[in-house]
Amino acid sequence: MLWDEIRREMVYVYHSLRNRRDTPMMGTDDTASEDGTAQQTHGLRFPLSYLEALKQIWRSSTVHVKELNLTSDEEKENLALSLWSECLIEVL
C-alpha cells in the first residue's frame, strides 16, 4: 500500500536512447525501430514537486537552472543534472 501511495506522488519521464524526432518517445522495451533492431526505452522518476519545473523546461527553448520552479538550489541542480546525463537537455 505505501509503495502505491509513493508512486502516485512521482513524475515519470520516459525516453528512448535511440530516439528519432519522427518516432514517439514512449514505448516498451521490445519496440522495434525501422531497421528491425530493438529500441531501449528508459525513464527517470522525479518527485511530484518537480512537475512545474519539468513543464517549464518543456515549454521553453532556454531556461536558466536558477530560474526553475523548485524550492532549493539542490533540487534545481538535481533536475538539470539528471536530464543532462540522459542527453535530454543541453547545458550551456
Beta strands, then each sheet from edge to edge (+ up, - down):
strand 1: 10-16
strand 2: 41-47
sheet 1: 1+ 2-
end
